[in-house]
Amino acid sequence: MPAFADHISDQQIADIIKHERSSWGNRGALISAVDVVTARQRATAAAGIAAGTGLAGSGSGADI
């Protein structure tokens, strides 16, 4: 599946998730565009840490 994160807005992503969480008998908690922004920021930070670029210091992991 091609990447689409840069092609739809945070609100559109939240709307898709809301639909999935409230359809077909699902009763998941609803989310907002702010929740999507927060999740994107956390994912970006986690990816940086995994790559060794999201840490203060050398990035080698030795300063953890």
PyRosetta script that sets phi, psi and omega in degrees:
from pyrosetta import init, pose_from_sequence

init()
pose = pose_from_sequence("MPAFADHISDQQIADIIKHERSSWGNRGALISAVDVVTARQRATAAAGIAAGTGLAGSGSGADI")
pose.set_psi(1, 130.9)
pose.set_omega(1, 179.0)
pose.set_phi(2, -68.9)
pose.set_psi(2, 152.0)
pose.set_omega(2, 177.3)
pose.set_phi(3, -66.3)
pose.set_psi(3, 142.6)
pose.set_omega(3, 180.0)
pose.set_phi(4, -135.7)
pose.set_psi(4, 5.2)
pose.set_omega(4, -175.8)
pose.set_phi(5, -59.1)
pose.set_psi(5, -32.0)
pose.set_omega(5, -178.9)
pose.set_phi(6, -87.9)
pose.set_psi(6, 1.3)
pose.set_omega(6, -175.1)
pose.set_phi(7, -109.4)
pose.set_psi(7, -12.9)
pose.set_omega(7, 177.8)
pose.set_phi(8, -127.7)
pose.set_psi(8, 151.1)
pose.set_omega(8, -174.7)
pose.set_phi(9, -79.1)
pose.set_psi(9, 165.5)
pose.set_omega(9, 176.2)
pose.set_phi(10, -60.5)
pose.set_psi(10, -37.1)
pose.set_omega(10, 178.6)
pose.set_phi(11, -65.6)
pose.set_psi(11, -40.9)
pose.set_omega(11, 178.5)
pose.set_phi(12, -64.2)
pose.set_psi(12, -39.9)
pose.set_omega(12, 176.8)
pose.set_phi(13, -62.9)
pose.set_psi(13, -44.9)
pose.set_omega(13, 178.7)
pose.set_phi(14, -60.7)
pose.set_psi(14, -40.7)
pose.set_omega(14, 179.2)
pose.set_phi(15, -63.4)
pose.set_psi(15, -40.8)
pose.set_omega(15, 177.8)
pose.set_phi(16, -63.1)
pose.set_psi(16, -46.2)
pose.set_omega(16, -179.8)
pose.set_phi(17, -64.3)
pose.set_psi(17, -41.1)
pose.set_omega(17, 177.0)
pose.set_phi(18, -58.1)
pose.set_psi(18, -43.4)
pose.set_omega(18, 179.8)
pose.set_phi(19, -61.7)
pose.set_psi(19, -47.0)
pose.set_omega(19, 179.5)
pose.set_phi(20, -62.1)
pose.set_psi(20, -40.2)
pose.set_omega(20, -176.1)
pose.set_phi(21, -77.7)
pose.set_psi(21, -15.1)
pose.set_omega(21, -177.3)
pose.set_phi(22, -117.3)
pose.set_psi(22, 3.3)
pose.set_omega(22, -179.1)
pose.set_phi(23, -105.8)
pose.set_psi(23, 163.5)
pose.set_omega(23, 173.2)
pose.set_phi(24, 56.8)
pose.set_psi(24, 33.8)
pose.set_omega(24, 178.6)
pose.set_phi(25, 83.5)
pose.set_psi(25, 1.1)
pose.set_omega(25, 178.5)
pose.set_phi(26, -72.6)
pose.set_psi(26, 148.0)
pose.set_omega(26, 179.7)
pose.set_phi(27, -133.6)
pose.set_psi(27, 41.4)
pose.set_omega(27, 179.9)
pose.set_phi(28, -73.7)
pose.set_psi(28, 157.7)
pose.set_omega(28, 178.2)
pose.set_phi(29, -64.5)
pose.set_psi(29, 139.4)
pose.set_omega(29, 178.5)
pose.set_phi(30, -78.8)
pose.set_psi(30, 152.9)
pose.set_omega(30, 179.9)
pose.set_phi(31, -126.6)
pose.set_psi(31, 165.9)
pose.set_omega(31, 179.8)
pose.set_phi(32, -116.5)
pose.set_psi(32, 173.9)
pose.set_omega(32, 176.0)
pose.set_phi(33, -61.7)
pose.set_psi(33, -32.4)
pose.set_omega(33, 177.4)
pose.set_phi(34, -63.3)
pose.set_psi(34, -39.3)
pose.set_omega(34, 176.5)
pose.set_phi(35, -61.8)
pose.set_psi(35, -38.5)
pose.set_omega(35, 179.0)
pose.set_phi(36, -66.1)
pose.set_psi(36, -43.3)
pose.set_omega(36, 178.0)
pose.set_phi(37, -59.3)
pose.set_psi(37, -46.3)
pose.set_omega(37, 179.6)
pose.set_phi(38, -60.9)
pose.set_psi(38, -44.1)
pose.set_omega(38, 179.8)
pose.set_phi(39, -64.2)
pose.set_psi(39, -40.1)
pose.set_omega(39, 177.7)
pose.set_phi(40, -63.0)
pose.set_psi(40, -42.1)
pose.set_omega(40, -179.6)
pose.set_phi(41, -64.1)
pose.set_psi(41, -42.5)
pose.set_omega(41, 178.5)
pose.set_phi(42, -64.3)
pose.set_psi(42, -41.4)
pose.set_omega(42, 179.7)
pose.set_phi(43, -64.9)
pose.set_psi(43, -40.7)
pose.set_omega(43, 178.9)
pose.set_phi(44, -64.7)
pose.set_psi(44, -43.4)
pose.set_omega(44, 178.7)
pose.set_phi(45, -64.3)
pose.set_psi(45, -42.6)
pose.set_omega(45, 179.4)
pose.set_phi(46, -63.7)
pose.set_psi(46, -39.4)
pose.set_omega(46, 178.4)
pose.set_phi(47, -65.2)
pose.set_psi(47, -38.2)
pose.set_omega(47, 178.2)
pose.set_phi(48, -66.1)
pose.set_psi(48, -40.8)
pose.set_omega(48, 178.3)
pose.set_phi(49, -65.7)
pose.set_psi(49, -43.6)
pose.set_omega(49, -179.9)
pose.set_phi(50, -62.4)
pose.set_psi(50, -32.8)
pose.set_omega(50, 180.0)
pose.set_phi(51, -86.7)
pose.set_psi(51, -5.2)
pose.set_omega(51, -179.5)
pose.set_phi(52, 83.6)
pose.set_psi(52, 12.1)
pose.set_omega(52, -178.1)
pose.set_phi(53, -108.1)
pose.set_psi(53, -7.6)
pose.set_omega(53, -176.2)
pose.set_phi(54, -98.5)
pose.set_psi(54, 11.4)
pose.set_omega(54, -177.8)
pose.set_phi(55, -105.6)
pose.set_psi(55, 147.6)
pose.set_omega(55, 171.7)
pose.set_phi(56, -72.1)
pose.set_psi(56, 146.8)
pose.set_omega(56, 178.8)
pose.set_phi(57, 99.1)
pose.set_psi(57, -146.2)
pose.set_omega(57, -171.8)
pose.set_phi(58, -73.6)
pose.set_psi(58, -22.0)
pose.set_omega(58, -175.6)
pose.set_phi(59, 84.8)
pose.set_psi(59, 0.5)
pose.set_omega(59, -178.0)
pose.set_phi(60, -82.7)
pose.set_psi(60, -13.4)
pose.set_omega(60, -176.6)
pose.set_phi(61, 91.8)
pose.set_psi(61, -10.3)
pose.set_omega(61, -178.1)
pose.set_phi(62, -69.7)
pose.set_psi(62, -19.8)
pose.set_omega(62, -178.0)
pose.set_phi(63, -94.5)
pose.set_psi(63, 13.4)
pose.set_omega(63, 179.0)
pose.set_phi(64, -82.1)
pose.dump_pdb("model.pdb")
